[in-house]
Amino acid sequence: MCVVGRPPSWTLLTTFCGQTLSLACLYNSPNDKGAKKAWCRWTVPNKCDVLVNTDYGLFKYQNRAESGRATIEDDTQKGVVTITMEKLQEDDSGLYSCARYYPPSLYRIVDVKLTVTKGQTFIILGVVLGLLLILALIGVVILCTRKYRQRKSRGKCRADGASRGLSEGFSNMTDPKDDKQEMPSDLKYATLDFKPRPSPKESVYANIMPSQALETPQTWGPGSEPVEYASISLQPLGAKK
């Protein structure tokens, strides 16, 4: 289609693959309200291919039309033409115009330079990977915490068992008082009686006698064993025999 009018003043729009473009084109002239509207894409200079346009029916103006992924709607009361393009792809990038349509001529209202990129896909992928990484780290922290608590509880149980074993061992030990009570009654004690020596060269003698405190008066019978006494001679260190 032949494009008529002023040189284009491009409005820059940037969006991402898979998104929906919604563009409002304003017109103020009363003459524009009765004109058909079109959404076209520039292919070569001074030529814009119509993608979708409003039209007149048998009885009234059809202010809404749809073709493929593009939709156009003309609100003549507000003086606004709304363009919608769904599921944008990277090859949708290019130059577009919203125009009054008097076939075969187009009179531009708004000129748009559209850029569609894959950035949104990478952003979403990065966000998803980041969330998965955070969840994995949380899982590792929880697992390590549980293992630490289990090891700590096992160590505590072992320590309690060892303490119980030691306490039982100590409780089974015999009290020294009981040993004294179980000592045999037939033991004999001896008392060492040391006499002071008058000089270093003299020998020191000691007589061992049974303790009188432990002797019990009894008569030794014919079968009794004789008691023998011994004398111990102590000499000072360094003295010659």
SELOMI-238329 format. One record per atom (N, C-alpha, C): x, y, z negated. Coordinates in pm, whole numbers, padded with zeros to 5 digits, always signed. Each point is the difference from the previous one (the first is absolute). Layout:
% residues N
XYZ...
***
This chain:
% residues 241
+00082-00118+00000-00082+00118+00000+00087+00125+00000-00048+00102+00066+00072+00127+00005-00026+00078-00126+00107+00052-00057-00010+00074-00126+00012+00147+00032-00093+00077-00056-00003+00144+00024+00014+00070-00134+00069+00113+00000+00008+00079-00122+00141+00040-00033+00015+00050-00121+00128+00051-00048+00102-00112-00013+00128+00034-00008+00102-00102-00026-00026-00065-00136+00028-00129-00011-00032-00070-00124+00087+00046-00117-00062+00005-00118+00071+00023-00126-00020-00125-00085+00102-00084-00004-00015-00134-00056-00008+00002-00153-00097-00075-00049-00011-00028-00144+00063-00136-00026+00102-00003-00086+00074-00124-00024-00071-00085-00106-00023-00125+00035-00061-00096-00094+00087-00126-00003+00028-00047-00120+00080-00122-00018-00077-00096-00089-00011-00124+00044-00070-00102-00078+00071-00133+00018-00057-00107-00056+00066-00130+00000-00085-00103+00073+00065-00105+00041-00070-00108+00070-00110-00059-00088-00114-00028+00064-00112-00057-00072-00091+00101-00065+00040+00127-00004-00082+00104-00062-00106+00050+00098-00091+00085-00053-00106+00061+00080+00021+00150+00008-00004+00054+00121+00014+00144+00021-00138+00064+00003-00016+00107-00078-00125+00077+00002+00037+00146+00017-00048+00060+00109+00038+00137+00037-00125+00084+00023-00002+00120-00062-00113+00093+00018+00043+00114+00090-00071+00018+00110+00028+00108+00095-00111+00106-00012+00038+00121-00035-00097+00108-00021-00016+00084+00127-00121+00039+00028-00027+00094+00110-00105+00101-00050+00013+00124+00045-00086+00108-00049-00088+00062+00108+00035-00019+00123-00076+00064+00109-00137-00065+00015-00106+00081+00011-00135-00057+00022-00008-00079+00129+00078+00037+00098-00003-00073+00127+00053-00142-00016+00087-00023-00101+00058-00133-00019-00100-00099-00058-00104+00050-00065-00095-00091-00064-00075-00084+00102-00028+00056+00113-00075-00076+00101+00089-00081+00091+00129+00009-00014+00090-00074+00089+00031-00138-00055+00025-00093+00093+00045-00133-00044+00142+00011-00055+00034-00089-00089+00134-00001-00062+00071-00130+00038+00134+00007+00005+00078-00118+00040+00130-00008-00081+00048-00121-00012+00130-00029-00062+00084-00067+00107+00111+00067+00039+00081-00049+00110+00147-00011-00040+00072-00082+00076+00143-00020-00024+00077+00046+00122+00106+00078-00030+00083+00053+00108+00094-00109+00051-00001-00014+00133+00090-00095+00064+00109+00072+00080-00041+00096+00078+00095+00083+00076-00042+00145-00018+00085+00096+00029-00039+00141-00014-00127+00031+00078-00088+00079-00063-00127+00044+00059-00097-00115+00029+00023-00115-00062-00093-00112+00017-00021-00067-00135-00125-00008-00043-00033-00062-00129-00112-00102+00025+00027-00125-00031-00096-00109+00023-00101-00005-00116-00128+00006+00035-00106-00001-00102-00012-00140-00060+00005-00006-00133-00016-00126-00072-00145-00021-00042-00064+00104-00047-00139-00007-00042-00060+00140+00010-00131+00009+00030-00064+00132+00012-00149-00009-00031-00054+00112-00045-00145+00009-00019-00065+00024+00137-00134-00017+00002-00068+00012+00130-00147+00034-00022-00065+00035+00106-00143+00030-00004-00077-00122+00048-00102-00033-00077-00087-00109+00042-00116+00054+00082-00104-00083+00011-00118+00040+00076-00078+00111-00068+00002-00002-00135-00084+00096-00070+00078+00095-00092+00115-00043-00048+00073+00084-00095+00150-00024+00010+00070+00084-00076+00147-00006-00003+00043-00113-00093+00078-00091+00052+00056-00110-00080+00133+00047-00058-00008+00044-00125+00117+00063-00062+00100-00101-00056-00028-00126+00013+00094-00101-00052+00023-00108+00104+00131-00038+00013+00036-00104+00095+00119-00078-00054+00013-00124+00047+00108-00088-00046+00054-00077+00118+00132-00010+00006+00066-00075+00106+00127-00064-00056-00001-00134-00008+00116-00068-00056+00020+00034-00147+00118+00048-00034+00031+00038-00138-00023+00148-00027-00051+00074+00099-00020+00144-00013-00149+00033-00009-00029+00098-00088-00138+00047-00019-00001+00152-00001-00102+00061+00063-00015+00146+00001-00141+00034-00048-00009+00105-00081-00129+00045-00052+00000+00153-00003-00101+00059+00061-00009+00146+00011-00113+00051-00089+00036+00081-00101-00098+00064-00087-00020+00143+00052-00105+00020+00081-00021+00131+00061-00045+00105-00101-00058-00041-00112-00042+00096-00102+00121+00063-00070+00101-00081-00029+00119+00048-00069+00111+00041+00096-00013-00037+00126+00106+00031+00096+00126-00081-00024-00018-00131-00027+00114-00088-00030-00011-00126+00085+00108-00035+00065+00012-00127+00071+00095-00090-00080-00049-00118-00041+00081-00092-00080+00045-00116+00087+00132-00020+00003+00061-00109+00076+00052-00105-00099-00028-00127+00029+00047-00110-00085+00067-00105+00088+00120-00042-00041+00071-00110+00066+00040-00101-00107-00043-00126+00018+00023-00105-00100+00115-00091+00042+00058-00065-00102+00105-00100+00020+00110+00051+00093+00057+00109-00040+00104+00063+00082+00120-00093+00017+00058+00006+00118+00118-00077+00034+00114+00096+00037+00118-00055+00004+00116+00085+00028-00007+00061+00140-00058-00073+00095-00009+00054+00137-00115+00101+00015-00073+00028-00108-00100+00108+00005+00064+00138-00014+00129+00003-00030+00068+00129-00011-00005+00073+00134-00026+00131-00005-00006+00078+00124-00072+00133-00020-00037+00063+00112-00066+00131+00000-00148-00018+00032-00083+00064-00083-00145-00011+00015-00062+00140-00005-00123+00009+00053-00075+00127-00006-00147-00028-00026-00056+00084-00084-00144+00004-00020-00049+00117+00086-00093-00025+00091-00032+00104+00101-00148+00004+00033-00044+00114+00054-00132+00012+00062+00008-00068+00137-00104-00071+00028+00009-00085+00119-00107+00040+00102+00051+00060+00108-00084+00030+00116+00060-00077+00118-00047-00120+00022+00067-00082+00101+00010+00074+00134+00118-00008+00060+00119-00074-00042+00098+00081-00083-00041+00116-00051+00095+00088-00070-00012-00016-00152+00113+00021-00067+00007-00003-00147+00052+00134-00049-00065+00052-00104+00047+00126-00061+00040-00031-00146+00127+00013-00022+00054-00046-00129-00056+00081-00117-00027-00072-00111-00036+00062-00127+00115-00015-00100+00046-00123-00017+00113-00030-00090+00093-00096+00072+00131+00028-00009+00103-00087+00058+00079-00066-00113+00019-00130+00014+00061-00080-00109+00117-00080+00054+00110+00000-00077+00113-00090+00027+00001-00104-00111-00036-00123+00037-00016-00108-00098+00123-00090+00000+00047-00031-00120+00113-00093-00017-00044-00111-00095+00011-00123+00048-00037-00118-00081+00127-00080-00026+00028-00026-00126+00122-00072-00038-00036-00125-00080+00102-00085-00017-00016-00123-00079+00039+00021-00146+00026+00121-00039+00050+00027-00136-00091-00052-00109-00131+00011+00020-00092-00042-00105+00014-00148-00029+00024-00079+00107+00016-00144-00020+00120-00029-00088+00112+00069+00028+00119-00022-00081-00019+00051-00142-00074+00110-00014-00025+00052-00135-00083-00100-00081-00105-00053+00063-00084-00099-00069+00081-00123-00035+00082-00046+00096+00083-00117-00026+00097+00026-00115+00060+00120-00002+00091+00035-00109-00070+00004-00134-00122+00055-00001-00076+00005-00126-00033-00140-00048-00042-00087+00093-00034-00137-00038+00122-00073-00055+00114+00013+00070+00122-00064-00047+00042+00054-00136-00014+00132-00019+00034+00058-00129-00086-00055-00112-00131-00012+00026-00090-00056-00101+00035-00145-00031+00031-00078+00105+00039-00139-00022+00127-00010-00082+00096+00089+00027+00125-00001-00076-00026+00034-00147-00086+00099-00023-00032+00037-00139-00067-00116-00072-00095-00067+00068-00067-00115-00062+00099-00113-00029+00095-00022+00093+00100-00103-00023+00087+00033-00121+00041+00126-00012+00080+00041-00116-00078-00017-00129-00127+00036+00001-00083-00017-00120-00009-00148-00037-00018-00087+00102-00005-00143-00027+00129-00052-00059+00115+00046+00052+00130-00044-00053+00016+00045-00144-00038+00124-00030+00012+00051-00138-00087-00082-00095-00124-00030+00041-00089-00079-00085+00057-00140-00022+00053-00063+00106+00057-00134-00012+00120+00000-00093+00090+00097+00015+00117+00008-00088-00041+00022-00145-00101+00083-00022-00047+00026-00136-00056-00126-00063-00077-00078+00075-00054-00125-00053+00110-00099-00034+00098-00015+00089+00110-00092-00028+00078+00043-00123+00024+00130-00015+00072+00049-00117-00076-00030-00129-00132+00019+00004-00080-00028-00119-00002-00148-00032-00006-00086+00104+00002-00143-00023+00132-00044-00062+00111+00050+00052+00131-00036-00057+00011+00049-00144-00050+00119-00026+00006+00055-00135-00082-00084-00096-00119-00044+00043-00084-00081-00087+00063-00137-00023+00065-00058+00103+00068-00128-00019+00115+00011-00098+00079+00106+00012+00110+00021-00095-00049+00016-00142-00113+00068-00016-00056+00019-00133-00046-00132-00058-00061-00085+00084-00044-00130-00047+00118-00086-00044+00110+00004+00078+00119-00077-00038+00059+00050-00130+00004+00131-00017+00053+00055-00125-00086-00039-00118-00133-00001+00017-00089-00041-00108+00020-00146-00033+00019-00084+00103+00024-00142-00025+00130-00023-00075+00106+00074+00039+00128-00014-00070-00013+00045-00145-00074+00106-00024-00018+00050-00137-00075-00102-00083-00103-00063+00060-00073-00102-00075+00089-00119-00030+00086-00039+00097+00090-00112-00025+00097+00029-00112+00056+00121+00000+00093+00036-00107-00069+00003-00135-00121+00054-00003-00071+00007-00128-00032-00139-00051-00037-00093+00092-00026-00136-00043+00127-00067-00048+00114+00028+00069+00127-00058-00044+00040+00048-00138-00016+00130-00025+00034+00053-00132-00094-00055-00107-00126-00020+00037-00094-00051-00099+00031-00143-00037+00062-00077+00095+00033-00139-00029+00129-00015-00078+00079+00107-00012+00126-00008-00075-00029-00020-00148+00086-00076-00070-00019-00031-00142+00047+00115-00085-00076+00035-00095+00034+00107-00093+00114-00046-00088+00102+00085-00018+00113-00040-00087-00045-00039-00139-00109+00057-00047-00048-00037-00133-00042-00145-00004-00058-00048+00111-00040-00140+00005+00120-00091-00003+00114+00043+00063+00121-00082-00003+00050-00017-00142-00010+00110-00074+00046-00009-00139-00087-00096-00080-00129-00002+00032-00089-00089-00074+00024-00144+00036+00046-00027+00125+00019-00137+00044+00141-00052-00028+00084+00079-00063+00135-00047-00030-00005-00116-00099+00081-00099+00018-00002-00117-00091+00039+00041-00141-00062-00068-00094+00021+00035-00143+00126-00061-00059+00064-00093+00075+00117-00067-00057+00131+00070+00034-00005+00125+00054+00123+00072+00030+00065+00046-00129+00132+00000+00000+00078+00044-00116+00077+00125+00037+00017+00088-00091+00071+00124+00019+00126-00001-00084+00099+00075+00043+00128+00010-00072+00032+00145-00023+00066+00026-00111+00041+00135-00036+00152+00008+00003+00056+00097+00071+00145+00021+00006+00038+00098-00107+00091-00041-00085+00046+00084-00110+00145+00035+00026+00027+00124+00043+00135+00047+00030+00057+00069-00124+00126-00036-00034+00070+00064-00111+00102+00099+00054+00015+00111-00063+00099+00099+00049+00141-00054-00014+00081+00035+00102+00137-00048-00003+00088+00105-00066+00095-00041-00083+00088+00097-00067+00100+00063+00093+00042-00071+00107+00101+00057+00092-00028-00054+00138+00050+00069+00102-00025-00045+00137+00057-00136+00032+00109-00041-00068+00064-00126+00033-00071-00119-00060-00079+00022-00099-00068-00111-00063-00119-00044+00083-00030-00124-00007-00113-00057+00072-00128+00027-00075-00105+00002+00074-00131+00024-00057-00079-00129+00010-00057-00038-00110-00078-00124-00004-00144+00035-00027-00088-00083+00054-00143+00017-00025-00061-00136-00022-00083-00007-00096-00071-00124-00030-00142+00008+00053-00040-00102+00066-00136-00007+00052-00081-00084-00096-00102+00060-00056-00086-00069-00095-00143+00013+00046-00077-00097-00022-00142+00010+00036-00065+00112-00077-00092+00069+00066-00068+00112-00064-00089-00051-00110+00019+00064-00115-00080-00042-00115-00146+00036+00018-00025+00106+00083-00139+00040+00017-00079-00102+00078+00073-00079+00085-00071-00095+00083+00007-00142-00053+00083-00021-00108+00011-00134-00055-00126-00035-00076-00041-00115+00020-00116-00050-00075+00047-00113-00089-00041+00001-00124+00047-00105-00092-00055-00135+00043+00089-00087+00032-00043-00136+00034+00112-00096-00036-00033-00119-00016+00097-00104-00035+00034-00075+00126+00128-00003+00029+00044-00071+00120-00004-00150-00028-00068-00064+00084-00013-00144-00016+00118-00072+00058-00001-00131-00016+00111-00079+00054+00011+00015+00150-00117+00021+00066+00005+00009+00147+00025+00139+00052+00021+00095-00091+00018+00138+00046+00139+00019+00057+00010+00094+00093+00130+00028+00061+00077+00093-00090+00132-00023-00018+00082+00087-00087+00019+00136+00065+00011+00101-00080+00024+00137+00043+00148+00029-00015+00065+00045+00104+00141+00031-00003+00020+00149+00007+00103+00046-00071+00034+00141-00004+00131+00020+00072+00019+00117+00055+00122+00031+00074+00053+00133-00045+00132+00011+00007+00067+00127-00033+00057+00058+00129-00018+00128+00019+00047+00069+00120+00112+00092-00042+00114-00013+00067+00116+00083-00030+00014+00102+00111-00003+00128-00033+00012+00110+00096+00132+00069-00021+00076+00020+00105+00127+00068-00006-00008+00130+00078+00071+00100-00048-00001+00128+00073+00067-00012+00136-00042+00085+00094+00059+00001+00134+00147+00037-00008+00082-00066+00078+00143+00030+00002+00079-00071-00106-00067-00071-00090+00075-00070-00106+00052-00131+00052+00117-00037-00038+00062-00127+00041-00047-00110-00092-00024-00117+00066-00039-00116-00078+00119-00056-00076
***
